[in-house]
Amino acid sequence: MNQPNKLVVVWTNGDREVAIRMAFMYTLNSKLKEWWNEVCLIVWGPSAKLLGEDKTLHEYIGKMKAAGVELLACKACSDSYGVSEVLETMGVKVIYMGVGLTEFLKDEATRVITI
């Protein structure tokens, strides 16, 4: 079996401090320090609302995008909070995520953590 080489961070928490001090910090450093070959952040649930409304968090997303982190958001969630267009403007790919998350979970080369 090959070593896992992709990290998927599923960010579901609507707490700003959790976003800055854990979800964003670990995700960005995982890419910059090459702890993982591929890094993906999925914005899901209350985190979509927080991200859509918090301009400071937009800057962090810009840093992640510039570093090469794949940025995805659950369309059902972001639509329900009315923030899909805001997320897309930041460079987040807004799509239905049920099948995508299931594929990540089944992939032996991928590790998924939920925050």
C-alpha positions in Angstrom: 0.0 0.0 0.0 1.3 3.5 -0.9 1.6 6.1 1.8 -1.2 8.6 1.8 -0.2 11.7 0.0 -3.4 13.8 0.0 -5.0 15.7 2.9 -8.6 16.8 2.8 -9.7 19.1 5.6 -13.4 19.3 6.0 -14.1 22.6 7.8 -17.6 22.6 9.3 -17.1 24.7 12.4 -18.6 28.2 12.5 -16.2 29.5 15.1 -13.8 32.1 13.8 -11.0 31.1 16.2 -11.2 27.5 15.2 -10.9 28.6 11.6 -7.8 30.8 12.2 -6.0 28.7 14.8 -6.6 25.3 13.5 -8.3 24.8 10.1 -6.5 27.5 8.2 -3.2 27.3 10.0 -2.8 23.5 9.5 -4.2 23.5 6.0 -1.9 26.3 4.8 1.2 24.9 6.5 0.5 21.4 5.2 0.9 22.8 1.7 3.7 25.3 2.3 5.8 22.9 4.3 5.0 20.0 2.0 3.7 17.7 4.7 1.3 16.4 2.1 1.7 16.4 -1.7 -1.9 17.6 -2.2 -4.1 19.6 0.2 -7.8 20.4 -0.1 -10.0 22.5 2.1 -13.8 21.8 2.0 -16.0 24.5 3.4 -19.2 22.8 4.7 -22.1 23.9 6.9 -21.8 26.9 9.2 -18.2 27.5 8.0 -19.7 28.7 4.7 -21.7 31.4 6.4 -18.7 32.5 8.5 -16.4 32.6 5.5 -18.9 34.5 3.3 -19.3 37.2 5.9 -15.8 37.6 7.4 -13.4 39.7 5.3 -10.4 38.8 7.3 -10.9 35.1 6.5 -11.1 36.0 2.8 -7.4 37.0 3.1 -6.5 33.6 4.5 -8.3 31.9 1.6 -6.3 34.0 -0.8 -3.1 32.8 0.9 -4.2 29.2 0.6 -5.2 29.6 -3.0 -1.8 31.2 -3.8 -0.1 28.3 -2.1 -2.0 25.8 -4.3 -4.5 24.4 -1.8 -7.6 23.1 -3.6 -10.6 25.0 -2.3 -14.1 23.5 -2.4 -17.4 24.3 -0.8 -20.7 22.5 -0.4 -23.2 24.1 -2.8 -26.2 23.0 -0.8 -24.8 24.7 2.3 -23.5 27.9 0.7 -26.7 28.3 -1.2 -28.7 27.9 2.0 -26.6 30.7 3.6 -26.7 32.9 0.5 -22.9 33.0 0.1 -22.2 30.9 -3.0 -21.3 33.9 -5.2 -19.1 35.4 -2.5 -17.2 32.1 -2.2 -16.8 31.7 -5.9 -15.5 35.3 -6.1 -12.7 34.2 -3.7 -11.8 31.3 -5.9 -13.6 28.6 -4.0 -15.2 26.0 -6.3 -18.8 25.6 -5.1 -20.2 22.2 -5.9 -22.4 19.5 -4.4 -20.0 17.6 -2.2 -21.7 14.4 -1.1 -20.2 12.2 -3.8 -16.9 14.0 -3.7 -16.5 13.6 0.0 -17.4 9.9 -0.3 -14.7 9.4 -2.9 -12.1 11.1 -0.7 -13.1 8.8 2.2 -12.8 5.7 0.1 -9.5 6.7 -1.4 -6.6 4.9 0.4 -4.1 7.6 -0.7 -6.2 10.3 1.0 -6.6 11.3 4.7 -9.7 13.2 5.7 -9.9 15.3 8.9 -13.0 17.2 10.1 -12.8 20.4 12.0 
